[in-house]
């Protein structure tokens, strides 16, 4: 089988430098190859399969080496709880000889994006439910938006995940994925739920979606996310909250053309655009 566009060969680093391959189209999974002693950390429920020599251990928090002692682990677990994740992650360690593999799958249709944090300056900000798996040594924390208006009306963009380290991390994005490189001062307006990830050098703020008519009947929510460069931004076309909302509407017989976030829908839709 020819290698996928997302494949990796080894290089030096502090975090375990895992090899991997992304497989599939709309429903993707990542297959990680481990050398003896290497580990991968995954979100609870992401596991698909593993070789027998890969041992599975459930830990508090993210299992990063920097969490020292019980209090450090408890703090790490608490950070994950704030972002809506489980208190626990699962560490998969190769304890045998030669090569071994373990695979993790995204729970929703979309894309798995592999990113080397060392090549991004060591930090990535992403949606709170984006983390799927990572090399051991990557830290999973929280990122709060500092502006008051963003905190009040930022919807899904208010509390986000902060991934730190120098190793590989795999984040799950809904629908199709677009990467944009913003020049200094360049702005991009995005639905708050469609902001999948960005580098810390990007400034995150909110702007009004438009005039009164646009807010009431445009179906795009009260605010857009305004991201100003320099830095990289990743955009997802189908955030899970939007997909779940449409499915709920269909299940309740509420389909139609009233539009997401319009005054005819829920007030929460007006804020989130979802």
C-alpha positions as CSV (number, residue, x, y, z in Angstrom):
1,X,0.0,0.0,0.0
2,X,1.5,3.4,-0.9
3,X,2.1,5.8,2.0
4,X,-0.6,8.3,2.9
5,X,-0.1,12.0,2.5
6,X,0.2,12.1,6.3
7,X,3.1,9.9,7.2
8,X,6.2,10.5,9.2
9,X,9.8,9.3,9.6
10,X,11.8,9.8,12.8
11,X,13.7,12.9,14.0
12,X,15.2,13.8,17.3
13,X,13.1,15.3,20.1
14,X,12.2,15.3,23.8
15,X,8.8,13.8,23.4
16,X,8.6,10.3,22.0
17,X,9.1,10.7,18.3
18,X,6.5,8.3,17.0
19,X,6.0,7.1,13.4
20,X,2.5,7.2,12.1
21,X,0.1,7.0,9.1
22,X,-3.3,8.5,8.6
23,X,-5.8,6.1,6.9
24,X,-9.3,6.5,5.5
25,X,-11.2,9.3,3.9
26,X,-14.4,10.6,5.7
27,X,-13.9,8.3,8.7
28,X,-10.2,8.4,9.4
29,X,-8.0,6.6,11.9
30,X,-4.3,7.1,12.7
31,X,-2.0,4.1,12.9
32,X,1.0,4.8,15.2
33,X,4.2,2.7,15.0
34,X,6.1,2.4,18.3
35,X,9.7,1.3,19.1
36,X,10.4,-0.5,22.3
37,X,9.8,1.8,25.3
38,X,7.9,4.4,23.2
39,X,4.3,5.5,24.2
40,X,1.3,7.2,22.7
41,X,-1.4,8.9,24.8
42,X,-5.0,8.8,23.6
43,X,-8.4,10.2,24.5
44,X,-10.7,7.8,26.2
45,X,-12.8,5.9,23.7
46,X,-10.4,6.5,20.7
47,X,-8.7,3.1,20.8
48,X,-9.3,0.8,17.8
49,X,-6.7,-2.0,17.9
50,X,-3.1,-2.7,19.0
51,X,-0.4,-5.4,18.8
52,X,-0.2,-7.6,21.8
53,X,3.1,-6.2,23.0
54,X,1.5,-2.7,23.5
55,X,0.4,-2.4,27.1
56,X,-2.5,-0.1,28.0
57,X,-2.6,2.0,31.2
58,X,-5.2,4.5,32.3
59,X,-3.8,7.6,34.0
60,X,-5.0,10.9,35.5
61,X,-4.6,13.8,33.2
62,X,-2.5,13.6,30.1
63,X,0.3,11.4,31.3
64,X,3.0,14.0,30.4
65,X,6.3,13.7,32.2
66,X,6.0,17.2,33.7
67,X,3.1,16.2,36.0
68,X,4.9,15.4,39.2
69,X,3.3,13.6,42.1
70,X,-0.4,13.2,42.9
71,X,-1.2,17.0,43.0
72,X,0.3,17.5,39.6
73,X,-1.7,14.6,38.1
74,X,-4.8,15.9,39.8
75,X,-4.3,19.4,38.3
76,X,-3.8,17.9,34.9
77,X,-7.0,15.9,35.2
78,X,-8.9,19.0,36.4
79,X,-7.8,21.0,33.3
80,X,-9.2,18.2,31.1
81,X,-12.5,18.3,33.0
82,X,-12.9,22.0,32.4
83,X,-12.6,21.5,28.7
84,X,-15.3,18.8,28.7
85,X,-12.9,15.8,28.4
86,X,-12.6,12.8,30.6
87,X,-10.5,12.9,33.8
88,X,-8.4,10.1,32.4
89,X,-6.3,9.4,29.3
90,X,-4.9,6.1,28.2
91,X,-1.2,5.5,27.7
92,X,-0.1,2.8,25.2
93,X,3.5,1.6,25.7
94,X,5.4,-0.9,23.6
95,X,7.0,-3.3,26.0
96,X,8.3,-5.9,23.6
97,X,10.9,-6.1,20.8
98,X,10.9,-4.7,17.3
99,X,8.1,-2.6,16.0
100,X,4.5,-2.5,17.3
101,X,1.4,-0.6,16.2
102,X,-1.7,0.9,17.8
103,X,-4.6,2.7,16.1
104,X,-7.0,5.4,17.1
105,X,-10.1,6.7,15.3
106,X,-12.0,9.9,15.2
107,X,-15.5,9.6,16.6
108,X,-17.1,11.9,13.9
109,X,-16.9,12.3,10.2
110,X,-14.0,14.6,9.2
111,X,-10.2,14.7,9.3
112,X,-7.4,13.8,11.6
113,X,-4.7,16.5,11.4
114,X,-1.1,15.5,12.5
115,X,0.9,18.4,13.8
116,X,4.4,18.6,15.1
117,X,4.3,21.0,18.0
118,X,8.1,21.6,17.8
119,X,7.6,23.0,14.3
120,X,4.8,25.3,15.6
121,X,6.8,27.0,18.4
122,X,5.7,24.4,21.0
123,X,2.0,25.4,21.5
124,X,-1.3,24.9,19.7
125,X,-4.7,26.3,20.6
126,X,-7.6,24.1,19.4
127,X,-11.3,23.5,20.1
128,X,-12.0,21.9,23.4
129,X,-13.0,18.5,22.0
130,X,-10.3,18.3,19.3
131,X,-7.6,16.2,21.0
132,X,-7.4,12.6,19.8
133,X,-3.9,11.3,20.5
134,X,-0.3,12.4,20.9
135,X,3.2,11.2,21.6
136,X,4.0,10.8,25.3
137,X,5.3,14.1,26.7
138,X,2.7,16.4,25.1
139,X,0.8,18.4,27.7
140,X,-2.9,19.0,27.4
141,X,-4.1,22.2,29.2
142,X,-6.8,24.9,28.8
143,X,-6.8,28.3,27.1
144,X,-9.3,31.0,28.2
145,X,-10.1,33.9,26.0
146,X,-9.0,37.0,27.9
147,X,-11.4,39.6,26.5
148,X,-14.7,40.0,28.4
149,X,-16.8,40.1,25.2
150,X,-15.2,37.0,23.9
151,X,-15.8,35.3,27.2
152,X,-19.5,36.2,27.3
153,X,-20.4,35.6,23.6
154,X,-17.6,33.5,22.2
155,X,-19.6,30.3,22.4
156,X,-17.3,27.3,21.6
157,X,-14.3,29.6,21.3
158,X,-14.3,30.7,24.9
159,X,-12.7,27.7,26.6
160,X,-10.2,25.9,24.3
161,X,-7.5,23.3,24.6
162,X,-3.8,24.3,24.8
163,X,-1.5,21.6,23.6
164,X,2.2,22.1,24.5
165,X,5.4,20.1,23.8
166,X,7.7,19.3,21.0
167,X,6.2,16.0,19.8
168,X,3.4,14.9,17.4
169,X,-0.2,15.5,18.3
170,X,-3.3,14.4,16.4
171,X,-6.4,16.6,16.5
172,X,-9.8,15.7,15.0
173,X,-11.6,18.2,12.8
174,X,-15.2,18.0,11.6
175,X,-15.9,17.9,7.9
176,X,-13.3,19.2,5.5
177,X,-10.2,21.1,6.7
178,X,-8.6,24.3,5.4
179,X,-5.3,25.7,6.6
180,X,-4.6,29.4,6.3
181,X,-1.3,31.3,6.9
182,X,-2.1,34.8,8.0
183,X,0.4,37.6,7.4
184,X,0.9,40.3,10.2
185,X,-2.3,42.3,10.5
186,X,-4.3,40.1,8.1
187,X,-7.8,39.3,9.3
188,X,-10.1,36.3,8.8
189,X,-13.7,36.2,9.9
190,X,-14.9,32.6,10.9
191,X,-18.0,31.1,12.5
192,X,-17.0,30.6,16.1
193,X,-17.6,26.8,15.9
194,X,-15.6,26.5,12.7
195,X,-12.3,27.7,14.3
196,X,-10.6,24.4,14.7
197,X,-7.1,25.5,15.8
198,X,-4.6,28.3,15.6
199,X,-1.1,29.1,16.8
200,X,-0.7,31.4,19.8
201,X,0.6,34.3,17.8
202,X,-2.9,34.7,16.2
203,X,-5.1,37.2,18.0
204,X,-8.7,35.9,18.7
205,X,-11.5,38.4,19.0
206,X,-15.2,38.8,18.1
207,X,-16.9,41.1,15.6
208,X,-20.6,41.7,15.0
209,X,-22.1,39.6,12.2
210,X,-23.7,42.6,10.5
211,X,-26.8,44.8,10.9
212,X,-30.0,44.0,12.7
213,X,-31.5,42.3,9.7
214,X,-28.5,40.0,9.3
215,X,-28.5,39.1,13.0
216,X,-32.3,38.4,13.1
217,X,-32.7,36.6,9.8
218,X,-29.3,35.8,8.4
219,X,-28.9,32.6,10.4
220,X,-25.2,33.1,11.2
221,X,-25.3,34.1,14.8
222,X,-24.6,37.4,16.6
223,X,-20.8,37.3,16.2
224,X,-18.0,36.1,14.0
225,X,-14.6,35.1,15.3
226,X,-12.0,37.6,14.1
227,X,-8.5,36.1,13.8
228,X,-5.6,38.5,13.1
229,X,-2.2,37.3,12.0
230,X,0.6,36.5,12.0
231,X,0.2,32.8,12.4
232,X,-1.6,29.7,11.2
233,X,-5.3,29.0,11.4
234,X,-7.1,25.7,10.7
235,X,-10.8,25.9,9.8
236,X,-13.3,23.0,10.0
237,X,-16.3,22.9,7.7
238,X,-18.6,20.9,10.0
239,X,-18.2,21.3,13.8
240,X,-19.7,18.6,15.8
241,X,-22.2,20.9,17.6
242,X,-23.6,21.9,14.2
243,X,-23.9,18.3,13.1
244,X,-25.6,17.3,16.3
245,X,-28.0,20.3,16.1
246,X,-29.1,19.3,12.6
247,X,-29.6,15.7,13.7
248,X,-31.7,16.8,16.7
249,X,-33.8,19.0,14.5
250,X,-34.4,16.1,12.1
251,X,-35.3,13.7,15.0
252,X,-37.8,16.2,16.4
253,X,-39.3,17.0,13.0
254,X,-38.0,20.6,13.2
255,X,-36.3,20.7,9.8
256,X,-36.8,23.6,7.5
257,X,-35.1,26.8,6.4
258,X,-35.2,28.9,9.6
259,X,-31.4,29.0,9.6
260,X,-28.9,28.3,12.3
261,X,-28.7,30.9,15.0
262,X,-31.6,33.1,13.8
263,X,-34.1,34.7,16.1
264,X,-36.6,31.9,15.2
265,X,-34.3,29.3,16.8
266,X,-32.7,29.0,20.3
267,X,-31.0,31.9,21.9
268,X,-27.8,29.8,22.2
269,X,-27.8,29.4,18.4
270,X,-27.8,33.2,18.1
271,X,-24.6,33.4,20.1
272,X,-22.7,30.4,18.8
273,X,-23.8,30.4,15.1
274,X,-24.5,26.7,15.6
